[in-house]
């Protein structure tokens, strides 16, 4: 984006300033399968933390179960790390070893 600013000193010189805003890097939040966390709990996590509809959450849960991991969403780093932390806190509170990771997209 380019903006021109006039000079108040009366010299008639114009200053052009270029400002570019970089898009932030994006990060994937991924759930990993384990042999202890219940399928219902994984769906609950996806609905409560990632705001997924129950049908979509069930599909992601089945992907985690069948393929070993499933994508929860893609976010900026701060949001992705906050959501991963929320997953770990919720899992610890319910005594599940559910693992959630953040990967650069």
N, CA, C and O atoms as a Tinker XYZ file with bonds, in Angstrom:
   420  protein
     1  N      0.853000   -1.157000    0.000000    73     2
     2  CA     0.000000    0.000000    0.000000    64     1     3
     3  C      0.899000    1.219000    0.000000    63     2     4     5
     4  O      1.886000    1.271000    0.734000    81     3
     5  N      0.571000    2.163000   -0.791000    73     3     6
     6  CA     1.391000    3.358000   -0.923000    64     5     7
     7  C      0.564000    4.561000   -0.525000    63     6     8     9
     8  O     -0.587000    4.701000   -0.939000    81     7
     9  N      1.162000    5.442000    0.291000    73     7    10
    10  CA     0.478000    6.654000    0.694000    64     9    11
    11  C      1.416000    7.827000    0.456000    63    10    12    13
    12  O      2.626000    7.711000    0.649000    81    11
    13  N      0.856000    8.959000    0.036000    73    11    14
    14  CA     1.667000   10.156000   -0.170000    64    13    15
    15  C      1.320000   11.159000    0.913000    63    14    16    17
    16  O      0.157000   11.369000    1.258000    81    15
    17  N      2.358000   11.762000    1.430000    73    15    18
    18  CA     2.184000   12.756000    2.465000    64    17    19
    19  C      2.771000   14.070000    1.978000    63    18    20    21
    20  O      3.873000   14.088000    1.430000    81    19
    21  N      2.062000   15.153000    2.165000    73    19    22
    22  CA     2.582000   16.462000    1.806000    64    21    23
    23  C      3.560000   16.955000    2.870000    63    22    24    25
    24  O      3.556000   16.469000    4.001000    81    23
    25  N      4.378000   17.902000    2.507000    73    23    26
    26  CA     5.349000   18.460000    3.433000    64    25    27
    27  C      4.806000   19.798000    3.919000    63    26    28    29
    28  O      4.440000   20.652000    3.112000    81    27
    29  N      4.754000   19.978000    5.213000    73    27    30
    30  CA     4.210000   21.208000    5.789000    64    29    31
    31  C      5.206000   22.358000    5.779000    63    30    32    33
    32  O      4.845000   23.480000    6.135000    81    31
    33  N      6.443000   22.109000    5.384000    73    31    34
    34  CA     7.453000   23.173000    5.434000    64    33    35
    35  C      7.363000   24.119000    4.239000    63    34    36    37
    36  O      8.088000   25.113000    4.185000    81    35
    37  N      6.494000   23.827000    3.291000    73    35    38
    38  CA     6.327000   24.702000    2.149000    64    37    39
    39  C      7.332000   24.466000    1.036000    63    38    40    41
    40  O      7.413000   25.270000    0.108000    81    39
    41  N      8.112000   23.369000    1.102000    73    39    42
    42  CA     9.121000   23.096000    0.074000    64    41    43
    43  C      8.513000   22.426000   -1.142000    63    42    44    45
    44  O      9.137000   22.388000   -2.202000    81    43
    45  N      7.318000   21.901000   -1.010000    73    43    46
    46  CA     6.685000   21.226000   -2.128000    64    45    47
    47  C      7.188000   19.808000   -2.342000    63    46    48    49
    48  O      6.827000   19.167000   -3.329000    81    47
    49  N      8.005000   19.315000   -1.445000    73    47    50
    50  CA     8.526000   17.943000   -1.564000    64    49    51
    51  C      7.487000   16.979000   -1.019000    63    50    52    53
    52  O      6.931000   17.178000    0.061000    81    51
    53  N      7.242000   15.942000   -1.784000    73    51    54
    54  CA     6.305000   14.919000   -1.339000    64    53    55
    55  C      7.099000   13.689000   -0.911000    63    54    56    57
    56  O      8.073000   13.303000   -1.558000    81    55
    57  N      6.666000   13.086000    0.185000    73    55    58
    58  CA     7.300000   11.874000    0.700000    64    57    59
    59  C      6.356000   10.715000    0.446000    63    58    60    61
    60  O      5.177000   10.770000    0.797000    81    59
    61  N      6.886000    9.667000   -0.166000    73    59    62
    62  CA     6.074000    8.473000   -0.416000    64    61    63
    63  C      6.540000    7.381000    0.539000    63    62    64    65
    64  O      7.733000    7.100000    0.653000    81    63
    65  N      5.585000    6.780000    1.214000    73    63    66
    66  CA     5.893000    5.748000    2.199000    64    65    67
    67  C      5.204000    4.449000    1.785000    63    66    68    69
    68  O      3.991000    4.416000    1.583000    81    67
    69  N      5.983000    3.393000    1.663000    73    67    70
    70  CA     5.421000    2.086000    1.315000    64    69    71
    71  C      5.289000    1.238000    2.568000    63    70    72    73
    72  O      6.245000    1.075000    3.326000    81    71
    73  N      4.104000    0.704000    2.774000    73    71    74
    74  CA     3.857000   -0.165000    3.920000    64    73    75
    75  C      3.248000   -1.454000    3.398000    63    74    76    77
    76  O      2.234000   -1.450000    2.700000    81    75
    77  N      3.889000   -2.552000    3.752000    73    75    78
    78  CA     3.347000   -3.862000    3.365000    64    77    79
    79  C      3.101000   -4.668000    4.620000    63    78    80    81
    80  O      3.949000   -4.747000    5.509000    81    79
    81  N      1.937000   -5.259000    4.673000    73    79    82
    82  CA     1.579000   -6.088000    5.810000    64    81    83
    83  C      1.750000   -7.538000    5.395000    63    82    84    85
    84  O      1.142000   -7.994000    4.426000    81    83
    85  N      2.590000   -8.265000    6.142000    73    83    86
    86  CA     2.814000   -9.678000    5.855000    64    85    87
    87  C      1.709000  -10.512000    6.471000    63    86    88    89
    88  O      1.261000  -10.250000    7.588000    81    87
    89  N      1.281000  -11.505000    5.740000    73    87    90
    90  CA     0.323000  -12.451000    6.300000    64    89    91
    91  C      1.066000  -13.311000    7.312000    63    90    92    93
    92  O      2.211000  -13.694000    7.071000    81    91
    93  N      0.431000  -13.623000    8.447000    73    91    94
    94  CA     1.114000  -14.444000    9.450000    64    93    95
    95  C      1.249000  -15.890000    8.975000    63    94    96    97
    96  O      0.440000  -16.374000    8.183000    81    95
    97  N      2.273000  -16.564000    9.466000    73    95    98
    98  CA     2.422000  -17.988000    9.174000    64    97    99
    99  C      1.257000  -18.720000    9.826000    63    98   100   101
   100  O      0.750000  -18.312000   10.871000    81    99
   101  N      0.848000  -19.802000    9.189000    73    99   102
   102  CA    -0.270000  -20.585000    9.704000    64   101   103
   103  C      0.239000  -21.920000   10.236000    63   102   104   105
   104  O      1.255000  -22.445000    9.780000    81   103
   105  N     -0.494000  -22.458000   11.214000    73   103   106
   106  CA    -0.088000  -23.690000   11.883000    64   105   107
   107  C     -1.272000  -24.646000   11.991000    63   106   108   109
   108  O     -2.400000  -24.242000   12.274000    81   107
   109  N     -0.983000  -25.926000   11.756000    73   107   110
   110  CA    -1.990000  -26.980000   11.884000    64   109   111
   111  C     -2.028000  -27.477000   13.323000    63   110   112   113
   112  O     -0.989000  -27.620000   13.969000    81   111
   113  N     -3.228000  -27.737000   13.817000    73   111   114
   114  CA    -3.387000  -28.373000   15.115000    64   113   115
   115  C     -3.840000  -29.799000   14.825000    63   114   116   117
   116  O     -4.854000  -30.015000   14.161000    81   115
   117  N     -3.076000  -30.774000   15.329000    73   115   118
   118  CA    -3.296000  -32.181000   15.005000    64   117   119
   119  C     -3.499000  -32.983000   16.289000    63   118   120   121
   120  O     -2.738000  -32.840000   17.246000    81   119
   121  N     -4.528000  -33.824000   16.302000    73   119   122
   122  CA    -4.743000  -34.778000   17.402000    64   121   123
   123  C     -4.106000  -36.108000   17.025000    63   122   124   125
   124  O     -4.127000  -36.509000   15.862000    81   123
   125  N     -3.535000  -36.796000   18.026000    73   123   126
   126  CA    -2.856000  -38.075000   17.798000    64   125   127
   127  C     -3.590000  -39.193000   18.534000    63   126   128   129
   128  O     -4.098000  -38.999000   19.639000    81   127
   129  N     -3.635000  -40.342000   17.913000    73   127   130
   130  CA    -4.320000  -41.496000   18.480000    64   129   131
   131  C     -3.539000  -42.082000   19.652000    63   130   132   133
   132  O     -2.309000  -42.039000   19.683000    81   131
   133  N     -4.270000  -42.621000   20.602000    73   131   134
   134  CA    -3.676000  -43.426000   21.668000    64   133   135
   135  C     -4.666000  -44.541000   21.993000    63   134   136   137
   136  O     -5.773000  -44.571000   21.454000    81   135
   137  N     -4.276000  -45.437000   22.856000    73   135   138
   138  CA    -5.123000  -46.608000   23.139000    64   137   139
   139  C     -5.998000  -46.433000   24.374000    63   138   140   141
   140  O     -6.627000  -47.392000   24.821000    81   139
   141  N     -6.048000  -45.222000   24.933000    73   139   142
   142  CA    -6.791000  -45.014000   26.174000    64   141   143
   143  C     -7.885000  -43.968000   26.079000    63   142   144   145
   144  O     -8.926000  -44.115000   26.719000    81   143
   145  N     -7.681000  -42.927000   25.309000    73   143   146
   146  CA    -8.662000  -41.848000   25.203000    64   145   147
   147  C     -9.894000  -42.346000   24.456000    63   146   148   149
   148  O     -9.789000  -42.944000   23.385000    81   147
   149  N    -11.055000  -42.092000   25.036000    73   147   150
   150  CA   -12.288000  -42.580000   24.405000    64   149   151
   151  C    -12.650000  -41.751000   23.178000    63   150   152   153
   152  O    -12.293000  -40.578000   23.071000    81   151
   153  N    -13.354000  -42.378000   22.272000    73   151   154
   154  CA   -13.809000  -41.695000   21.060000    64   153   155
   155  C    -14.765000  -40.559000   21.417000    63   154   156   157
   156  O    -14.721000  -39.490000   20.808000    81   155
   157  N    -15.623000  -40.793000   22.400000    73   155   158
   158  CA   -16.571000  -39.756000   22.822000    64   157   159
   159  C    -15.853000  -38.514000   23.338000    63   158   160   161
   160  O    -16.284000  -37.390000   23.081000    81   159
   161  N    -14.758000  -38.719000   24.067000    73   159   162
   162  CA   -14.008000  -37.586000   24.587000    64   161   163
   163  C    -13.368000  -36.790000   23.454000    63   162   164   165
   164  O    -13.359000  -35.560000   23.486000    81   163
   165  N    -12.835000  -37.486000   22.456000    73   163   166
   166  CA   -12.220000  -36.799000   21.310000    64   165   167
   167  C    -13.268000  -35.948000   20.593000    63   166   168   169
   168  O    -12.987000  -34.809000   20.218000    81   167
   169  N    -14.457000  -36.483000   20.402000    73   167   170
   170  CA   -15.544000  -35.711000   19.773000    64   169   171
   171  C    -15.884000  -34.500000   20.641000    63   170   172   173
   172  O    -16.087000  -33.403000   20.122000    81   171
   173  N    -15.945000  -34.694000   21.949000    73   171   174
   174  CA   -16.242000  -33.594000   22.866000    64   173   175
   175  C    -15.187000  -32.482000   22.752000    63   174   176   177
   176  O    -15.532000  -31.301000   22.729000    81   175
   177  N    -13.925000  -32.855000   22.681000    73   175   178
   178  CA   -12.830000  -31.888000   22.520000    64   177   179
   179  C    -13.016000  -31.101000   21.223000    63   178   180   181
   180  O    -12.891000  -29.877000   21.212000    81   179
   181  N    -13.309000  -31.796000   20.152000    73   179   182
   182  CA   -13.464000  -31.148000   18.849000    64   181   183
   183  C    -14.651000  -30.184000   18.829000    63   182   184   185
   184  O    -14.589000  -29.133000   18.191000    81   183
   185  N    -15.716000  -30.539000   19.518000    73   183   186
   186  CA   -16.899000  -29.675000   19.570000    64   185   187
   187  C    -16.643000  -28.462000   20.466000    63   186   188   189
   188  O    -16.951000  -27.333000   20.084000    81   187
   189  N    -16.080000  -28.693000   21.658000    73   187   190
   190  CA   -15.914000  -27.605000   22.625000    64   189   191
   191  C    -14.753000  -26.665000   22.293000    63   190   192   193
   192  O    -14.902000  -25.446000   22.384000    81   191
   193  N    -13.620000  -27.208000   21.916000    73   191   194
   194  CA   -12.441000  -26.365000   21.703000    64   193   195
   195  C    -12.340000  -25.851000   20.274000    63   194   196   197
   196  O    -11.969000  -24.699000   20.045000    81   195
   197  N    -12.672000  -26.713000   19.311000    73   195   198
   198  CA   -12.504000  -26.334000   17.903000    64   197   199
   199  C    -13.815000  -25.928000   17.226000    63   198   200   201
   200  O    -13.839000  -25.629000   16.033000    81   199
   201  N    -14.907000  -25.920000   18.003000    73   199   202
   202  CA   -16.222000  -25.463000   17.518000    64   201   203
   203  C    -16.700000  -26.229000   16.281000    63   202   204   205
   204  O    -17.311000  -25.651000   15.383000    81   203
   205  N    -16.416000  -27.532000   16.245000    73   203   206
   206  CA   -16.863000  -28.382000   15.133000    64   205   207
   207  C    -18.286000  -28.849000   15.402000    63   206   208   209
   208  O    -18.686000  -29.019000   16.554000    81   207
   209  N    -19.038000  -29.052000   14.344000    73   207   210
   210  CA   -20.353000  -29.665000   14.467000    64   209   211
   211  C    -20.157000  -31.146000   14.802000    63   210   212   213
   212  O    -19.141000  -31.720000   14.409000    81   211
   213  N    -21.086000  -31.780000   15.510000    73   211   214
   214  CA   -20.904000  -33.178000   15.910000    64   213   215
   215  C    -20.575000  -34.130000   14.758000    63   214   216   217
   216  O    -19.755000  -35.033000   14.927000    81   215
   217  N    -21.192000  -33.948000   13.604000    73   215   218
   218  CA   -20.921000  -34.842000   12.467000    64   217   219
   219  C    -19.480000  -34.679000   11.979000    63   218   220   221
   220  O    -18.806000  -35.671000   11.702000    81   219
   221  N    -19.005000  -33.439000   11.872000    73   219   222
   222  CA   -17.636000  -33.197000   11.436000    64   221   223
   223  C    -16.645000  -33.694000   12.492000    63   222   224   225
   224  O    -15.608000  -34.269000   12.161000    81   223
   225  N    -16.978000  -33.466000   13.766000    73   223   226
   226  CA   -16.119000  -33.925000   14.855000    64   225   227
   227  C    -15.991000  -35.445000   14.842000    63   226   228   229
   228  O    -14.912000  -35.979000   15.098000    81   227
   229  N    -17.075000  -36.135000   14.550000    73   227   230
   230  CA   -17.042000  -37.600000   14.470000    64   229   231
   231  C    -16.148000  -38.041000   13.322000    63   230   232   233
   232  O    -15.397000  -39.005000   13.464000    81   231
   233  N    -16.213000  -37.362000   12.203000    73   231   234
   234  CA   -15.349000  -37.696000   11.065000    64   233   235
   235  C    -13.880000  -37.519000   11.388000    63   234   236   237
   236  O    -13.059000  -38.361000   11.026000    81   235
   237  N    -13.539000  -36.426000   12.069000    73   235   238
   238  CA   -12.146000  -36.184000   12.462000    64   237   239
   239  C    -11.707000  -37.243000   13.475000    63   238   240   241
   240  O    -10.593000  -37.761000   13.392000    81   239
   241  N    -12.579000  -37.563000   14.425000    73   239   242
   242  CA   -12.265000  -38.589000   15.422000    64   241   243
   243  C    -11.971000  -39.918000   14.747000    63   242   244   245
   244  O    -11.038000  -40.614000   15.146000    81   243
   245  N    -12.746000  -40.285000   13.732000    73   243   246
   246  CA   -12.511000  -41.549000   13.022000    64   245   247
   247  C    -11.192000  -41.509000   12.257000    63   246   248   249
   248  O    -10.506000  -42.525000   12.149000    81   247
   249  N    -10.836000  -40.347000   11.730000    73   247   250
   250  CA    -9.546000  -40.200000   11.065000    64   249   251
   251  C     -8.405000  -40.400000   12.066000    63   250   252   253
   252  O     -7.417000  -41.069000   11.765000    81   251
   253  N     -8.549000  -39.819000   13.249000    73   251   254
   254  CA    -7.546000  -40.001000   14.307000    64   253   255
   255  C     -7.445000  -41.490000   14.658000    63   254   256   257
   256  O     -6.346000  -42.031000   14.780000    81   255
   257  N     -8.574000  -42.131000   14.814000    73   255   258
   258  CA    -8.612000  -43.544000   15.196000    64   257   259
   259  C     -8.025000  -44.450000   14.108000    63   258   260   261
   260  O     -7.246000  -45.353000   14.413000    81   259
   261  N     -8.387000  -44.219000   12.862000    73   259   262
   262  CA    -7.977000  -45.106000   11.764000    64   261   263
   263  C     -6.600000  -44.789000   11.178000    63   262   264   265
   264  O     -5.888000  -45.697000   10.750000    81   263
   265  N     -6.225000  -43.517000   11.155000    73   263   266
   266  CA    -4.959000  -43.123000   10.513000    64   265   267
   267  C     -3.876000  -42.709000   11.507000    63   266   268   269
   268  O     -2.730000  -42.481000   11.120000    81   267
   269  N     -4.230000  -42.612000   12.766000    73   267   270
   270  CA    -3.241000  -42.258000   13.772000    64   269   271
   271  C     -3.197000  -40.789000   14.123000    63   270   272   273
   272  O     -2.659000  -40.418000   15.167000    81   271
   273  N     -3.755000  -39.939000   13.266000    73   271   274
   274  CA    -3.831000  -38.511000   13.571000    64   273   275
   275  C     -4.897000  -37.868000   12.707000    63   274   276   277
   276  O     -5.301000  -38.410000   11.679000    81   275
   277  N     -5.347000  -36.693000   13.148000    73   275   278
   278  CA    -6.379000  -35.976000   12.408000    64   277   279
   279  C     -6.238000  -34.484000   12.586000    63   278   280   281
   280  O     -5.883000  -34.006000   13.664000    81   279
   281  N     -6.517000  -33.754000   11.532000    73   279   282
   282  CA    -6.404000  -32.299000   11.516000    64   281   283
   283  C     -7.620000  -31.652000   12.175000    63   282   284   285
   284  O     -8.760000  -31.911000   11.789000    81   283
   285  N     -7.361000  -30.809000   13.173000    73   283   286
   286  CA    -8.436000  -30.095000   13.869000    64   285   287
   287  C     -8.713000  -28.737000   13.243000    63   286   288   289
   288  O     -9.846000  -28.257000   13.263000    81   287
   289  N     -7.667000  -28.116000   12.683000    73   287   290
   290  CA    -7.827000  -26.804000   12.084000    64   289   291
   291  C     -6.484000  -26.161000   11.811000    63   290   292   293
   292  O     -5.441000  -26.672000   12.218000    81   291
   293  N     -6.518000  -25.026000   11.111000    73   291   294
   294  CA    -5.315000  -24.267000   10.775000    64   293   295
   295  C     -5.519000  -22.846000   11.299000    63   294   296   297
   296  O     -6.519000  -22.192000   11.003000    81   295
   297  N     -4.537000  -22.385000   12.092000    73   295   298
   298  CA    -4.668000  -21.108000   12.797000    64   297   299
   299  C     -3.328000  -20.383000   12.817000    63   298   300   301
   300  O     -2.301000  -20.949000   12.442000    81   299
   301  N     -3.344000  -19.128000   13.258000    73   299   302
   302  CA    -2.093000  -18.437000   13.540000    64   301   303
   303  C     -1.450000  -19.133000   14.736000    63   302   304   305
   304  O     -2.108000  -19.893000   15.447000    81   303
   305  N     -0.150000  -18.868000   14.956000    73   303   306
   306  CA     0.576000  -19.597000   15.994000    64   305   307
   307  C     -0.046000  -19.429000   17.379000    63   306   308   309
   308  O     -0.214000  -20.412000   18.102000    81   307
   309  N     -0.386000  -18.211000   17.754000    73   307   310
   310  CA    -0.935000  -17.973000   19.091000    64   309   311
   311  C     -2.234000  -18.738000   19.326000    63   310   312   313
   312  O     -2.434000  -19.329000   20.387000    81   311
   313  N     -3.095000  -18.721000   18.344000    73   311   314
   314  CA    -4.369000  -19.434000   18.481000    64   313   315
   315  C     -4.133000  -20.939000   18.493000    63   314   316   317
   316  O     -4.718000  -21.650000   19.311000    81   315
   317  N     -3.281000  -21.433000   17.596000    73   315   318
   318  CA    -2.988000  -22.867000   17.533000    64   317   319
   319  C     -2.399000  -23.366000   18.845000    63   318   320   321
   320  O     -2.823000  -24.403000   19.354000    81   319
   321  N     -1.431000  -22.648000   19.398000    73   319   322
   322  CA    -0.809000  -23.098000   20.641000    64   321   323
   323  C     -1.774000  -23.008000   21.816000    63   322   324   325
   324  O     -1.723000  -23.840000   22.721000    81   323
   325  N     -2.652000  -22.011000   21.813000    73   323   326
   326  CA    -3.665000  -21.900000   22.871000    64   325   327
   327  C     -4.630000  -23.073000   22.810000    63   326   328   329
   328  O     -4.963000  -23.655000   23.842000    81   327
   329  N     -5.082000  -23.426000   21.607000    73   327   330
   330  CA    -6.017000  -24.542000   21.461000    64   329   331
   331  C     -5.349000  -25.861000   21.866000    63   330   332   333
   332  O     -5.980000  -26.689000   22.523000    81   331
   333  N     -4.095000  -26.067000   21.488000    73   331   334
   334  CA    -3.377000  -27.279000   21.881000    64   333   335
   335  C     -3.260000  -27.356000   23.404000    63   334   336   337
   336  O     -3.418000  -28.427000   23.990000    81   335
   337  N     -2.985000  -26.230000   24.032000    73   335   338
   338  CA    -2.897000  -26.179000   25.491000    64   337   339
   339  C     -4.248000  -26.505000   26.132000    63   338   340   341
   340  O     -4.305000  -27.215000   27.136000    81   339
   341  N     -5.320000  -25.991000   25.557000    73   339   342
   342  CA    -6.663000  -26.276000   26.071000    64   341   343
   343  C     -6.981000  -27.767000   25.965000    63   342   344   345
   344  O     -7.587000  -28.345000   26.868000    81   343
   345  N     -6.566000  -28.388000   24.855000    73   343   346
   346  CA    -6.778000  -29.835000   24.683000    64   345   347
   347  C     -6.052000  -30.584000   25.793000    63   346   348   349
   348  O     -6.631000  -31.464000   26.431000    81   347
   349  N     -4.785000  -30.242000   26.028000    73   347   350
   350  CA    -4.006000  -30.942000   27.056000    64   349   351
   351  C     -4.593000  -30.730000   28.449000    63   350   352   353
   352  O     -4.622000  -31.663000   29.251000    81   351
   353  N     -5.057000  -29.526000   28.747000    73   351   354
   354  CA    -5.669000  -29.262000   30.049000    64   353   355
   355  C     -6.952000  -30.065000   30.234000    63   354   356   357
   356  O     -7.187000  -30.642000   31.296000    81   355
   357  N     -7.772000  -30.096000   29.200000    73   355   358
   358  CA    -9.034000  -30.829000   29.271000    64   357   359
   359  C     -8.772000  -32.327000   29.413000    63   358   360   361
   360  O     -9.455000  -33.012000   30.175000    81   359
   361  N     -7.789000  -32.829000   28.684000    73   359   362
   362  CA    -7.451000  -34.254000   28.753000    64   361   363
   363  C     -6.895000  -34.620000   30.134000    63   362   364   365
   364  O     -7.261000  -35.652000   30.696000    81   363
   365  N     -6.019000  -33.781000   30.675000    73   363   366
   366  CA    -5.460000  -34.051000   32.011000    64   365   367
   367  C     -6.552000  -34.061000   33.067000    63   366   368   369
   368  O     -6.545000  -34.898000   33.969000    81   367
   369  N     -7.499000  -33.121000   32.952000    73   367   370
   370  CA    -8.587000  -33.034000   33.925000    64   369   371
   371  C     -9.440000  -34.301000   33.926000    63   370   372   373
   372  O    -10.011000  -34.674000   34.951000    81   371
   373  N     -9.521000  -34.951000   32.779000    73   371   374
   374  CA   -10.317000  -36.185000   32.662000    64   373   375
   375  C     -9.436000  -37.433000   32.688000    63   374   376   377
   376  O     -9.921000  -38.546000   32.486000    81   375
   377  N     -8.131000  -37.241000   32.940000    73   375   378
   378  CA    -7.147000  -38.327000   33.054000    64   377   379
   379  C     -6.990000  -39.144000   31.773000    63   378   380   381
   380  O     -6.892000  -40.371000   31.806000    81   379
   381  N     -6.968000  -38.433000   30.645000    73   379   382
   382  CA    -6.693000  -39.055000   29.351000    64   381   383
   383  C     -5.326000  -38.582000   28.860000    63   382   384   385
   384  O     -4.939000  -37.441000   29.111000    81   383
   385  N     -4.586000  -39.461000   28.154000    73   383   386
   386  CA    -3.270000  -39.075000   27.636000    64   385   387
   387  C     -3.318000  -38.478000   26.231000    63   386   388   389
   388  O     -2.332000  -38.563000   25.498000    81   387
   389  N     -4.425000  -37.888000   25.848000    73   387   390
   390  CA    -4.590000  -37.369000   24.491000    64   389   391
   391  C     -3.479000  -36.382000   24.153000    63   390   392   393
   392  O     -3.206000  -35.451000   24.910000    81   391
   393  N     -2.845000  -36.600000   23.008000    73   391   394
   394  CA    -1.758000  -35.734000   22.553000    64   393   395
   395  C     -2.247000  -34.862000   21.399000    63   394   396   397
   396  O     -2.960000  -35.316000   20.505000    81   395
   397  N     -1.842000  -33.600000   21.451000    73   395   398
   398  CA    -2.192000  -32.633000   20.430000    64   397   399
   399  C     -0.916000  -31.884000   20.061000    63   398   400   401
   400  O     -0.180000  -31.448000   20.946000    81   399
   401  N     -0.646000  -31.730000   18.772000    73   399   402
   402  CA     0.577000  -31.037000   18.363000    64   401   403
   403  C      0.253000  -29.881000   17.428000    63   402   404   405
   404  O     -0.826000  -29.812000   16.840000    81   403
   405  N      1.227000  -28.969000   17.308000    73   403   406
   406  CA     1.124000  -27.807000   16.433000    64   405   407
   407  C      2.249000  -27.920000   15.415000    63   406   408   409
   408  O      3.416000  -28.052000   15.783000    81   407
   409  N      1.895000  -27.869000   14.124000    73   407   410
   410  CA     2.868000  -28.006000   13.039000    64   409   411
   411  C      2.706000  -26.830000   12.079000    63   410   412   413
   412  O      1.589000  -26.374000   11.830000    81   411
   413  N      3.818000  -26.344000   11.546000    73   411   414
   414  CA     3.722000  -25.263000   10.580000    64   413   415
   415  C      3.028000  -25.762000    9.312000    63   414   416   417
   416  O      3.355000  -26.828000    8.790000    81   415
   417  N      2.072000  -24.981000    8.829000    73   415   418
   418  CA     1.305000  -25.387000    7.644000    64   417   419
   419  C      2.055000  -25.068000    6.364000    63   418   420
   420  O      1.557000  -25.341000    5.272000    81   419
